[in-house]
Amino acid sequence: MKRVLLAAGLLLALSASAVAQVTLRVGDQKGNARAVMEAAGVLKDVPYTIEWKEFVAAAPLLEALGAGAIETGLVGDAPFTFAVASGVPVKAIAAIRQTQEGLAMLVPESSTIKSFDELKGKKIAVTKGAGSHYLLLAALAKAGLTFKDITPAYLPPADGRTAFVSNNVEAWVAWDPFLSSTIRQSGARVLADGSEGLASYKRYYLASADYAAKHGDALNVIYGKLVEAGKWVKANPAAAASQLAALWGIDAATVEEANSHRSYQVGAVTAAGLTEQQKIADAFLAERVLPAKLDTSALAIWTPKAP
């Protein structure tokens, strides 16, 4: 019996050592997954080495994922579509439903623009390939317009905000916390957001197909921590805002406002839940932004164990 127990103990020790040697390189954008999990304090007991890589937008994050420079990353629904269309071998391991007000098109407080059809001929800042890009496409389509009817200024969020507050563009499409911060500071007006049936606005946590096949245990841990952190933020809005304010570099009141537009509800990805992805793919294909038709029902899904 002692030999059996000794052998079992040795096996556990070896397993723990193997686990500790697993490194998970995680791609993130400022104020996203890392900030939320650190604010919630859920990373203290993670049995893996995590190396965080910060990117200014989803596009370079996905390039790094495709090149094998990172193993996982959090991106919006539109960038997810572009990644698959570009042949990046990824699997979706989690979906995070945002409230639809967290993605919107802003115009200056003094702007005379009141409807989508008045966007014709206007210069609009947007991040190419992001969820904001899809919202702009949907808003234009609703008014019977296309991208040929406007002058797009493709800019990452921070640069788009600068162009907007400097009056170098006549409208700007972005997401929180950029939205809430800009509205509070400049009095900007929301012309359209996802609640008008234009966009559902989800974010997806992706992993390389190879990493998912080899280290599903690590992804399970991360998935569980995302769920845990999301629940903590919604249950403790004031504390979460206080913690995230320093990490985001904006005041707590703005953080709390932005978080009210985020559900932080993490769930496993399902085939039925990917129907919005087909609409996104078809919209980008119609504008010839996507190179070929994409069947999103074939998107690879990795199903985590319930935390």
PELINUR-V421317 format. One record per pair of residues at least 6 apart in sequence whose C-alpha atoms are under 7 Angstrom apart, sorted by the first residue. I is the first residue (numbers start at 0). J is the second residue. D is the distance in Angstrom with one decimal. If there is no record, write none. Layout:
# PELINUR-V421317
I:J:D
I:J:D
This chain:
# PELINUR-V421317
18:46:6.6
18:47:6.3
19:46:5.9
19:47:5.2
19:48:6.7
21:47:5.6
21:48:6.3
22:47:6.0
22:48:4.7
22:49:5.8
23:48:6.1
23:49:4.9
23:50:6.2
23:70:6.4
24:49:5.9
24:50:4.6
24:51:5.9
24:69:4.8
24:70:5.4
24:71:6.7
25:49:6.9
25:50:6.1
25:51:5.0
25:52:6.0
25:69:5.8
25:70:6.1
25:71:5.0
25:72:5.5
26:51:6.1
26:52:4.8
26:53:5.9
26:54:7.0
26:60:6.1
26:69:6.2
26:71:6.0
26:72:4.4
26:73:6.9
27:33:7.0
27:52:6.1
27:53:4.9
27:54:6.0
27:72:5.8
27:73:6.1
28:53:5.3
28:54:5.1
28:55:5.9
28:56:6.3
29:53:6.6
30:246:6.5
30:247:5.3
34:243:6.6
34:246:6.2
35:228:6.5
36:42:6.5
36:225:6.9
36:228:5.3
38:239:6.6
38:242:5.4
38:243:6.3
39:228:5.3
39:231:6.2
39:232:6.9
41:224:6.1
41:228:6.5
54:60:5.9
56:155:6.6
57:74:5.6
57:78:6.3
58:78:6.7
61:82:6.5
63:69:6.0
64:70:6.1
64:71:6.9
64:207:6.7
65:87:5.1
65:88:6.8
70:206:5.6
70:207:5.5
70:210:6.4
71:205:5.4
71:206:4.2
71:207:6.4
72:204:5.7
72:205:5.4
72:206:6.6
73:202:6.9
73:203:5.7
73:204:4.4
73:205:6.2
74:202:5.6
74:203:5.5
74:204:6.5
75:129:6.6
75:130:6.1
75:201:6.1
75:202:4.1
75:203:6.0
76:130:6.2
76:200:6.7
76:201:5.5
76:202:5.3
76:203:6.4
76:276:6.8
77:128:6.1
77:129:5.2
77:130:5.0
77:133:6.9
77:279:6.5
78:128:5.7
78:129:5.5
80:276:6.7
80:280:6.3
84:293:6.5
88:207:6.0
88:208:5.6
89:205:6.3
89:206:5.5
89:207:4.4
89:208:4.9
89:299:6.9
90:205:5.6
90:206:5.4
90:207:6.1
90:208:5.5
90:299:4.9
90:300:5.1
90:301:5.8
91:203:6.5
91:204:6.0
91:205:4.6
91:206:6.5
91:268:6.6
91:299:6.4
91:300:4.9
91:301:5.8
92:204:5.7
92:205:5.8
92:206:6.9
92:267:6.4
92:268:6.3
92:300:6.3
92:301:5.0
92:302:6.2
92:303:6.7
93:203:5.7
93:204:5.0
93:222:7.0
93:265:6.6
93:266:5.7
93:267:4.8
93:268:5.4
94:201:6.8
94:202:5.9
94:203:4.6
94:204:6.4
94:265:5.8
94:266:5.4
94:267:6.0
94:268:5.5
95:201:5.7
95:202:5.1
95:203:6.1
95:263:6.3
95:264:5.5
95:265:4.6
95:266:6.5
96:200:6.9
96:201:4.7
96:202:6.5
96:262:6.2
96:263:6.8
96:264:5.9
96:265:7.0
97:200:5.8
97:201:5.5
97:260:7.0
97:261:4.8
97:262:5.2
97:263:6.8
98:260:5.2
98:261:5.2
98:262:5.8
99:192:6.6
99:193:4.4
99:194:4.9
99:199:6.0
99:200:6.1
100:192:5.6
100:193:5.8
100:194:6.0
100:260:5.8
101:174:5.5
101:175:5.4
101:260:5.0
101:261:6.5
102:131:6.7
102:173:5.9
102:174:4.4
102:175:6.7
102:192:5.7
102:193:6.1
103:172:5.7
103:173:5.9
103:174:6.3
103:189:6.6
103:191:5.6
103:192:4.0
103:193:6.6
104:170:6.8
104:171:5.5
104:172:4.2
104:173:6.5
104:189:5.9
104:190:5.6
104:191:5.3
104:192:6.2
105:170:5.6
105:171:5.2
105:172:6.2
105:187:6.2
105:188:5.5
105:189:4.6
105:190:5.6
106:169:6.4
106:170:4.7
106:171:6.6
106:187:5.9
106:188:5.4
106:189:6.5
106:190:6.5
107:187:4.6
107:188:6.0
108:186:5.6
108:187:4.7
108:188:5.4
113:190:6.9
115:138:6.4
115:139:6.5
115:142:5.6
116:142:5.1
118:149:6.9
119:148:5.3
119:149:5.5
120:148:5.8
120:149:4.7
120:150:6.7
121:149:5.3
121:150:6.0
121:169:6.2
122:149:6.1
122:150:4.5
122:151:5.7
122:152:6.7
122:168:5.2
122:169:5.6
122:170:6.9
123:150:6.3
123:151:5.0
123:152:5.8
123:168:5.6
123:169:5.8
123:170:4.8
123:171:5.5
124:151:6.0
124:152:4.5
124:153:5.9
124:154:6.3
124:159:5.6
124:168:6.3
124:170:6.3
124:171:4.6
124:172:6.3
125:131:6.4
125:132:6.0
125:151:6.9
125:152:6.2
125:153:5.2
125:154:5.8
125:159:6.7
125:171:6.1
125:172:5.2
125:173:6.8
126:132:6.2
126:153:5.3
126:154:5.0
126:155:5.2
126:156:6.6
127:153:5.6
130:200:6.8
131:172:5.4
131:173:5.4
133:279:6.6
134:197:6.1
134:198:6.0
135:172:7.0
137:197:5.7
138:197:6.7
139:145:5.7
156:173:6.6
159:171:6.8
162:168:6.1
163:170:6.8
163:171:6.3
175:257:5.6
176:254:6.8
176:257:5.2
179:253:6.2
179:256:6.6
179:257:5.6
180:253:5.9
181:187:6.7
182:188:6.9
193:199:6.1
193:200:7.0
219:303:5.6
219:304:6.3
223:306:5.1
225:265:6.8
226:265:5.4
229:263:4.7
229:264:6.2
229:265:7.0
232:239:5.4
236:255:6.4
237:255:6.7
240:251:5.0
240:254:5.3
240:255:5.1
241:251:5.3
244:250:5.4
244:251:5.0
244:254:6.2
267:302:6.3
267:303:6.8
268:300:6.5
270:296:6.4
273:295:7.0
276:295:6.3
277:294:6.9
277:295:5.5
280:293:6.4
283:289:5.3
284:290:6.8
284:291:6.7
284:292:6.5
